[in-house]
Amino acid sequence: MRIGMFTSAYPPSQGGLEASVFNLSKGLKDAGHEVFVFAPNYPNWEEKEENVFRYDTIPFFYRGIQYVIPTLFQPKIEEKVNSLGLDVIHSNHPFLVGSDALKYSQKLDIPIVMTYHSKYEDQFYYIPLLPEFISRRIAKKVVHDYCRKCDAIIAPSSAIKKIIIENQVKKPVYVIPSGINVDRFNEDTGKREFVRNKYNIKENEILLVTACRLAKEKNVDFLVRAFKFIHDTKKNVKLMIIGDGAVKEEIEQEAKDLGLEDSVIFTGFLATEDMASHYQAGDIFVFASLTETQGLVAVEAMAAGLPVVAIKASGIEDMVKNGNDGILTDNDEQNFADNAIKLIEDGDLRKKMSENAKLNSEEFSIKPWVNKVANLYKDLIEKRKNS
């Protein structure tokens, strides 16, 4: 098949969406399909992949972090899309580049699939100058109107499928969790001691690790406050926050205000090849986001052997088996802390959950994910031909 993959975020940008699109594209290519990625350009980026076509973009800075906005109506993109003889289009975002994906599927009369990567209505504050209740309604309406124009929607978790159906999207919805390169994270890097020494983490200290874009919806401030309860009880514990973003300074300030500046480590963004060693330097993965459709970072950490403590919320519930490879908690800082302390104090339980986490992460390897998505494409193409 010849597949057009449209995304509003892609490497060198880092995040769950970017990782998912990259892994799926590579997996499809490895399976013998031709994949053509249409993604934003980034300042000073030198393209390393074949068949990646970049939209011109407008870069801007927000709180010290650089972002880009793709500009649409680009003749060079349209000319390229028209020349490729695509069989199917896969959209990974309902806005920006996603609007082009829909336009081209209609123009070329080929099926379009959308992966519902984010709970967009929970990111209402990205719509400026509008009250929250109006922003939420706008985001919700735009996203679900977009879904109604697609031939099928991929939901990374059963909770997201429920949200889509509840919003009267009467199109087929398939639960297909995104996969990861499990081997990249579960092979021993041999760098645990090196990473811990780098950040002055003692051998007898328990290291809690989280990884995400530092944005409001990721709820990292909750983790810092919960960590205060943990630290007050267990002095031999540190928290490592992997990532960067618009609220980093606020989170750093909160850690200082709580007297945790010596116990909370901010690594900034890490290169993909460094993620495994930093997970493996840790002992427990902690996660507090309430807006995930899946939570790939939790799966990465599990592959590296970390049991998970996370707020019980949509997306993460399908990834973590409560009581087996992790603990799902209430949306309450004290409850979260109490469960983390339980795992900190019980080394045998931590070891057992670590072993289960590694084993269970295999369910999210790339090959079965790619096969399911490719079979969906084939079914939609055949259906379009026979209609």
N, C-alpha and C positions, 0 to 999 in steps of 0.2 A: 504493500500500500504506500501511497504518497500522502503524507500527513502534514498539514499546516498547523504548527503549534504557536499560538498567540498568547503573549504574556506581558503584563505591565511591569514586571520585575524579573530580573535574570542576573546571573553572575556578570560582573564582579560584585553586585549587590548581594548581601547575605540575609537569609531568612528562610523560614519553612517553605514558603511558596516557591522561592528561587530553587531550593534544594529539590523540591518535588518535581518541578518542571524539568530541571536538568537531569535528574535520575530517570524520569520517564522517557525523555527524549533519547538518552543514551541507551536505555534498555530496549527501546523499540528499534534503534539502529542495530544493536547487537543481535536482535532477532531477525534482521534482514530487511526491515522496512526503511523507507526513505523519509527522513524527518527534516522539515524546514522550519526553523525557529524565527519568529518575528518578535523582536524585543527592543526595549529602549537602549539607546547609546548612553555611555557614561563618559565624563570628561577624562581625557588622557588614557582611554582604554584601547588596547591593541587587541583586535580579535584573534582568538586562538583556535576557534572551532570552524569547521566547514559548515556551509548552509545555515549560517546564522545571519539574519538581515536586520540591521538596526534602524530604528526610527530616529530621526533628528529629535533632539530634546532641548528643553529649557532647564538648565540647572539652577538650583536655589539652595540657600542654607536656612535651616531652622534649628535654632539653639545649638549651633556649631556643627550640625550634621548635614552633609550634602545629600540632597534628593534631586531627582530629575522628573520632569513632566514631558511625556512624549507629545509631539505636535502631530496632529492628524492631517489628512488631505495631502499626503505626500505621493506625488506621481511615481517616484522610483519604487516605492513599496507596491503600489497598485500594479505597475508594469511587471514586477517580479512575481506577484501572486498570480496574475493572469497567465504567466508563461510556464507555470510549473505543472499543470495538469493534476491538481490536487484531487484526492478521492474523498477526503474528510478534513474538517477543521476542528481543532480542539482549543477552546477558549479557557483561559485560566483566570479571568477577571472580567467583571461585568462593565467596567468603566474603561475609558481611554482606549488602549489597544483592543480591548474587548469589543468595543463598538465597531471597530473595523472588521474584526473576526465575523461578527454577525452580518455585516454588510456584504462581505465577500462570499459567505456561505449562500446568501440569498441570490447574489449576482451569478454565481457559478452553479447554482442549483445542486449543492452537495450538502450532506448532513453536517451539523455542528453539535459538538458535545461541550458542555461546560463542567469544570470541576469547581465545586462550591468550597473554596479554600478558607474563607473567613466568615465570621458572623458580622457582616458589614453593618448591621443596624446598631451593634455595640461600639462602633467606631464613629459615632455621630459627631463627636467634637472636631473631626477633620473637616466638617462643613462649617466654615467660619460665619460669624455675624448672625447666626440664627439660634433661637431658643432650642433647648435640648429636645423637647417633644416634637417640634417641627422637623428638626434634623433627622431624628429617628424615623419618622414617617416617610420622609423623602428617601432616605437610604433604603428602607424596607421596600417601598413601592418600586423604585428603580431596579433593584436587584431582582425582585420576583417577576416584574414585567419582562426583564431580560430572560429569565429562566423559561418563561412561557413561550419564548420565540426559539428556543433550542429544541433539538430532537430528543435529547436525553441529558440528564444531569447526573454527575458522579458526586456522591456524598462520601466523604472520608470516614464517617461514622454513622451509626444508627440514629444517634441523637440529632444529627444534622438532617438526615432524611425526614425525621419527624417534623422538624421546623419547616422544611420545604413543603411538605404535604399540608401542614396546618395553614400555610399561606396560599392555599388553593392553586398550587402549581400542578396542573393536570397533565404533566409529562412524565415519562418513565424516569424513576430515580433509582440508581444502583449504588449500593453501599460497597465501595471498593477502597479500602484504606491504602494510602500511599506507602510505598516501600522505601527501604534504605539499603545501602551497601553494608550489610551486617558484618561482613568480614573486616571491613575497615575499622570497626570499633571493637570487635571482640578479640582480635589478635593482640597479644601482649606487646605493647610498644617498648617495654623496658625502661620507660621514662618516669615512672611514678615518683621515684626518689628525687630525680632531677627537678621535676615540676614543684614538688613540695619544698625542696631546698630553695628554689627560686623565689617562692613567696613566704619563706620563713615559717613553714608549717612543720611542727615537731612530729616526731614519729608517733607519740602517744596521743596526738590530737585527732579528733574526728572531723573530717572535712565534709561539709554539706556543699553541694554544687547545684547551681541553676544556670540555665543558658537561654537567652531570648533577646529579642530587640527590646531596648529599654524605652518602652512606650507605655502610656497610661493604662491601656487595656491589658497589659501583661501582669499588672498587680504586684510588681516587685516590691513596692513599699509595704505591702502586707507581709511579705517574706521577712523584710528587715524587722518589722515590729514583732512578728512571731519569733524571730531569732533572738530578740531581746529576752523573751521569756525563757528560751532554751539556754541562753548564755548565763542568765542569772542562776540557773540550776546546775548547769554543767560548764565549768570553766574551760575544760579541755576541748573546745569546739570552735571551729571557724566556718565562715560562710564565704564561698567564692561565687561571684556574679560574673558570668561570661556574657559579654555583649556590650552594645553601646546604643545610644539613642537620645531622643529629645528630653527625657526626664532624668538623665544620668545625674546631673548636678543636684536635682531635688533629692534623689535617693542617697547620694553621697552625704548631703546635708542632714538627712534624717538619721543616717548611721552615726554621724558626729553628735547630733543632738541627743542620741540615746547612749552615747559613750561607747560606741562600738567601732570607732575608727581603726583600732588595732586588730579587730577580729573579723572585719568584713573586707574582702579583697575584690577589687574591680580590675578585671583583666583587659577590658575593652574588647573589640572584635578580635577574633582569632581566625587565622587561616584554616581552611577545612582540614588540612593535614595535621594541624595541632590540636584539633578537638578531642581526638581519641585519648591522647596522653593526658589531657586535663581532666577528662571524665575519669580515667583510670587512677588519677592522683586522688580522687575523692572516695568517699565511703557511702554516701547517701545522696540521691538526687532529689531536690525539692522543687516544687512547681505550684504556682498559685494562680495562674491565668484562669479566668472564667469565660473566656471568649474563644477558646480553641475549637477548631473543627476536628482536630486529631491530636496534635502535640507530638510532632516527630522527634523533638529533642529528647523527650522522655524515652522513646524507643531507642534512640542512639545511646543514651545513658544506660539503659537496660542491657543493650548489646555489650557494653563495656563492663557489665557486671555490677551496676549500681541498683540496689532496691530503690523504690520511688516512694516519697511521701508527697501527696498532691491533694488539693481541694477536689472533692467529688463534684465534677462539672461535666458539661457536654464535651464530647471529644475524648477526653482523657479516660473516661469510664470504659471505653472500648479497648484502650491500650493496656491498662493496669488491672491485673486480677487481684482484687482486694484480699489481703491476707495471704496471698501466694507469692507475688513478686513485688509487693508494695502495700501501702496503706492509703486509703482514700479517706479524707477527713471532712469535717464540717467547714463551712466558710466562717471560721471563727479562729482568731489568732491563738487563743489559749488551747483550744482543742487540737489545732495543728501542731503547736509546740509539744503538747503532751504525747502525741503519737510519734513525733520525731524523737523525743526523749526515750520513749519505749524502745525504739530501734537502736538508739545510741547505746543504751545500757545493756541490751541483750545481744551480745556478740554472736551467739549461736543462731538466733533468729535472723540476724543481719546476714550471716553467711549463707543460711538456707535460702533466704529471699534473693540473695545475689546469684546463687546457682540457678534458681528458677527464672530470674530476670534474663539471664543469658539464653537459657533454653527457650523461653517464650518469645524472645525477640526474633527468633527464626521465622515466626509466623508473618513477619513484615518484611521479608526479603524481597528483592526487586523482581525476580523472575516470575513468580506467580501473579504479582500485581500487573506486570506488563502483559502477561497472557490474557488476563481478564479484560484489560482495557482494549487490547487488540481485537479480541473476540467481539466486544461491544461495537467497535468501529465496523467490523465486517458485517454484523447483523444490520446495522443502520444503513450501510452502503447497499446491501442486498435489498432491504426494504424500500429504499429510495428508487432503485432500479425497477422494482416490481410495482411501484405505485402509479 
